[in-house]
């Protein structure tokens, strides 16, 4: 494996056990040993969790689109506005709150997914 630095690290394939197996095989570590160690140390779990988090991020994006579409329908209907005050009603305000919360959660998950690979956790 070529040397990597903070600028080139994103050019290296990631997040697959087969890449770790291949890299360590270059140093003479047998595939079975690498796979067993990764399993015992929880690396497999975290790679699977990473994929689940990315899936969740995509689901939240769909939820945001659906909420926006529903709010658009509400805006063009009579039930969106209170007849007495002319303000948007509780259904619309709840959807707006839901949208804002979902967007915030997705933003936080996205920042985790897009964080730097150049980290050295304990």
Secondary structure in CASP SS format (residue, H / E / C, confidence):
PFRMAT SS
TARGET T0000
AUTHOR 0000-0000-0000
METHOD secondary structure of the structure
MODEL  1
X C 1.00
X C 1.00
X C 1.00
X C 1.00
X C 1.00
X C 1.00
X C 1.00
X C 1.00
X H 1.00
X H 1.00
X H 1.00
X C 1.00
X C 1.00
X C 1.00
X C 1.00
X C 1.00
X H 1.00
X H 1.00
X H 1.00
X H 1.00
X H 1.00
X H 1.00
X H 1.00
X H 1.00
X H 1.00
X C 1.00
X C 1.00
X C 1.00
X C 1.00
X C 1.00
X H 1.00
X H 1.00
X H 1.00
X H 1.00
X H 1.00
X H 1.00
X H 1.00
X H 1.00
X H 1.00
X H 1.00
X C 1.00
X C 1.00
X H 1.00
X H 1.00
X H 1.00
X H 1.00
X H 1.00
X H 1.00
X H 1.00
X H 1.00
X H 1.00
X H 1.00
X H 1.00
X H 1.00
X H 1.00
X H 1.00
X H 1.00
X H 1.00
X H 1.00
X H 1.00
X H 1.00
X H 1.00
X H 1.00
X H 1.00
X H 1.00
X H 1.00
X H 1.00
X H 1.00
X H 1.00
X H 1.00
X H 1.00
X H 1.00
X H 1.00
X H 1.00
X H 1.00
X C 1.00
X C 1.00
X H 1.00
X H 1.00
X H 1.00
X E 1.00
X C 1.00
X C 1.00
X C 1.00
X C 1.00
X C 1.00
X C 1.00
X E 1.00
X C 1.00
X H 1.00
X H 1.00
X H 1.00
X H 1.00
X H 1.00
X H 1.00
X H 1.00
X H 1.00
X H 1.00
X H 1.00
X H 1.00
X H 1.00
X H 1.00
X H 1.00
X H 1.00
X H 1.00
X H 1.00
X H 1.00
X H 1.00
X H 1.00
X H 1.00
X H 1.00
X H 1.00
X H 1.00
X C 1.00
X C 1.00
X C 1.00
X C 1.00
X C 1.00
X C 1.00
X C 1.00
X C 1.00
X C 1.00
END
